[in-house]
Amino acid sequence: MNTRNYCFVAASLLFPVLGTGASIQGPELGLVFDSAKGELRQILGIPGAAVLGRPMALGVAVRKVAVSPLGDYVLAIGGEHNDAMVFAVGRNPLVVSGADRGAEQIALSVGGKSAALYYKQTNRIEVVAGFPGEPKVTAEYSLSSGQTLTAMAISDDGKMVLAAAGGRVFQVTTGGETPVAGDLGRVVSIAIPTAGEAFIADNARNEILRVKGIGAGIETDVVAGSKNGINSPVAVAVARDGSRAFVANAKPGTVSIIDLRGEAAVKTVDCACKPTGLDRLAGNEVFRLTEFSKQPIWTVDAGGTEARVLFVPAEAAGSTEQ
């Protein structure tokens, strides 16, 4: 498809390009997607002092969005034909070369260098690389029939794709599906901090599993469970330096912080919310916990001495900017 059909993103996408007469913008914490209106919103400010910005003029309706962990691009599914599109800083929008239409799930790698697109109708996964300037499909995998993925993750180099269906996690390869972990409850989230290693959130068993040696002698251990405060986990993420893992627990409304350097000691931070995920924002280990709604957006800042749960005020009725 001709990419010029989508070349109408406003210059303010992600970070404004300063030009003649342009004003200087303050710090930006990240982006949040308003799924009801199909709009991207900036979160302006810093943790504890942030507000919602105006809806971004993408010029095309999007229905699913994944924001790069570095905040330099957005991978979205949308437009008239539900294409996979990349909106990047200082660049015109691009349709992902070779990608099918209508992907149901998007997974970005920890550094945003690779992505996995899942197509439920055809039970296929496409690997995308070349972000942000030359996004293209570099590999395609067909999954065995009769299963629906509940979680998916990809390594930064795009060479390792993990998926969960039912009570098992497997590595997706051209040769088929290689078991990574089985006899689990319900896997809802997978994080791949480095090649060959993964963390798995089991929502049914209230456990966080660590898997090492994927592809070369697998070792699995439980780094935290219900006795450590893990309760209905919905997401797991890992610090950039690999020192800690973070878990969003839905039922009690908490965030568990697991120290991976020693004996996996766990700290719990209360949240006056029901977390739905862990989406990385700007700053040192700052995550968005809840989606855009009429309620405040809750975040956690674990980069300081003590982790803090903070909120972005809800938008006032009839307002387009806080």
N, C-alpha and C positions, 0 to 999 in steps of 0.2 A: 504494500500500500504506500502511496506517496506521502511522505512525512510532512509535506508542506500543508496538508489539510489540517494539521494540528499546530501550526506555527503561530499561535496567538496567545501564548502565555504572557501575562503581564511581567514587566521587568521586576516587579516586587516579589516574584516567586522565590521562596526560601530566604535569600538574602538580597536586598536590592542592589543593583549595580549603580553606583554613584556616577552621576554625570553632571552636566551644566545645570545649575539651579536645583540640584537634588539636595535633600536634607539628610543629615546624619541620623541613623536609626540606633536606638539603644540595643542592649543585649537581647538575644532571642534564646528562649529556653528550648523551643522545639516546635513541633507541629502536632495537631490533633485533627482527626477526620470526623466530620459531622455526617454520619451515614444516612440520616433522615433526609438531609438536603443535598447530599453528594458534594459537600464543600470541605476544603482544607482551611484550617484556621491556625494562625500563628499563636504561640504562647510567648508573650513578650515579657522580658524582665529576667529575674534570677529566682532561684528557689526561695520561697517565702515572701516574695514581692513580685508577683507576676500577674498579668491580666491577659485576656483574650484579645487578639487583634481582629482586623476585618477579614471577612471571607476572601480568599484569593481568587482572582479572575483567571481561572484555567481556560475558560472558553470551550470546555467540553465536559460533559457529565461523566463522573467517575463513580464506580460502585464499590470498589475495593482498593485499598491503599496500603502500601508498606513504605515506611520512611527509613532511609539509610541511617544506620547507627551514627554516622558522622554528620548527618544533617545536610549532605551536599546534593542529594537527589531524592526523588520519590518514584517508586515503581507502582503504577496504577493499572487497573483494568477498567476500561470505559470506552466512551465514544459510541458512535452508532452501531459498531460491530463488536463491542467488547474486546477491543485490542489490548495487548500489553504495551504500555507506553511509559517512557521515562521523561520526567520533568526535572531538569537539572539547573544548577546555578549558572547563570550566564550563557545558557545554551537554548536553542530551540527545542521543542518537544520532539521526541523520536519514538517511532514504533519499533518494538523489539524485532529485529530481523529473524525470520524463521519461526516465530512463535505462533501457535494456534490461537484461536479466539476463545474467549469465555473461560479462562482459568478460574477455578473455584477457590484455590488456596495459594497464598504467596508465603515463602519463607526466605528471609535474607540471612546471609552469613554474619558472623559476629563483627566483621570489619566492613561489611557492605560490598565486598568484592564479587560475590556470587549470589545467585538466587535460584530457587526451585519453584516451578509452577506446576500445580496439580490440577488435572482435568478429570473430574469425577465420571463424566459420561463415557469417556474412552479409557478410563483407568490408566492414565499415563502421567509421567513426570518429565518436564523439560528443565534442563539446566541452562541458566543464562549467565553470561560473563560479559566483560567489556564495558562495565559501568564507569563513568556515566556517559561517555561520549560515543561509544560504539557498541551498544547492547545487542547481543545476538545469542541465539540458541547454539550451545556447543555440544550438547548430548541429549538423548531422549531414551527413556526407559519405559517399558510396558510392565504393568503389575499383573499378578495373577488375579483371576476373576473372583467375584464373590466377597469382596472386602471393601470397606470404606475407611480412608485414613482419618485418624483422630489427631495426629500430630506429625510434623515433618521438620527436618533441619538439614542444613547443608554447610560444609566446611568452607573456609575462605578461598581455598584453591579450587573449589567446585568438584573435587575428586571423590568426596564422600557425601553421600545422601542417605540419611536415615529416615525411616518412616515407621509409624505405629498403626496397627490395625488390631482390634480385639485386645487380647492380652499379650501381644508380642511386639517387639521392635526388631526391625531387620534393616540390613544395608541393601540398597538398591544398586544393582550392577547390570551390565549388559548380559551377564550370564544368568541372571535371575535374582532371587532374594536370599541373602545370606543371613541366618539368624544372629542376632546380637544379644537379645534378652527375651526370655519367654516366661510363661506362667505368671504373668502380671495381672493386675486388676484392670484399670482403664488409664492408659497413658494419654495425658492431655498436653504435655509440653516436653520438648527435647532441646537441649542446648549443646552446641559443639564449640568449646572454647579453643581447642587446638586439634590438629589432625590426630586421629586415633583415639580420642577421648570424648565422652559424652556424659551429660547429666539428664536423668529421666525423672519426670514428675508423674507419680502414680496416684491418681485421684481417688481410686477405690480403696487402696491399701494405706493411704496417707504415708507414703514413703518417697524419698528422693534417692535414686540409685546413681552411682558413679560407675561408668564402664571404661576400662582402660584396655589398650592393646587391640583395638578393633582392626581386624585384618592381619593380626600377628599374635594370636594367643590372648583371648579375651579374659579379663579379670573383672569381677563385679562385686561391689560392696554397697551397703546401705549407709549413706552418710548422715541421714536424719530420718526420724519416723515420728509416730504419734506421741511418743514419750518426750520428744524434743519440741512439741508444739506444732508439728505438721498436721494440718486438718483441712481436708478438701482443697489441696493445692490446685491452682489453675495455671501457674506459670513458674518456670525456673530460668534463671539467668546467671551468668558468671562474670565476676569483675574482670576488667581488661588485663590485669596482671595475674589472674588465675588464683588469687589468694582467698577469695570468698565466693560463695554461691548465695543467691537471693531467691526466696520462694514467696509467692503471693498466695496466702491462704484465704479462701472465700468465706467459709462459715463463721469463723471467729472474727474475721476482718483484721488480719495481722500480716506482717512481713517477717519471715524468718531469715536471719543472716547467719550463714554457716561458715565458720573458719576452717579453711581447707589446708592450712599450713601445719596444724598439729593434730589434735584428736577430734577434729570436727566439732568443736564447741559451738553451740547454737544460741543466738540472742534473738529475742522476740520484740518487735515493735508494734504497738497497737495502732489501728487505723479506724477512724470513725466512718468507715465505708466498707463496701463489699468489693474487694479487688477483682478485676477481670483480666489482668495481664501485667506484664512487666515490659514496657516499651522505653528503650533508652532515650534519655534527653541529654541536652548539653550539660557539661559539668562532670565532676569526678564521681561516677556511680550514682547518677540521678535517674530515676525511672518514673514513668507515668503509670499509675495503678488502675485508673478507671477511664472509661470512654467519655466522649463528649455527650452531655445530656443537659437537662434543665437544672441539674444539681452541680455543686462545685466539682472540679476535676482534682482528684487526689494524686499526690506524688510522694515519693520518698527520696530523701537525700542522705545517702550513706557514706558520703565522701569525707565527712568531718570526724571528729573524735567520737561523737554520738550520732546515731542515725536519727533523722527527723522526718516525721510525716507532716506534709504541708499541703495546702490546697490553693487552686486557682479559682477565684470567685466565679460563680455562675453568671451568665450574661443576663442583664436586666431585660425584662419583657419589652419587646419593640426596639431594642438597641442592636446596633451592628458592630459596636466597638466599645470596649470597657475603658 
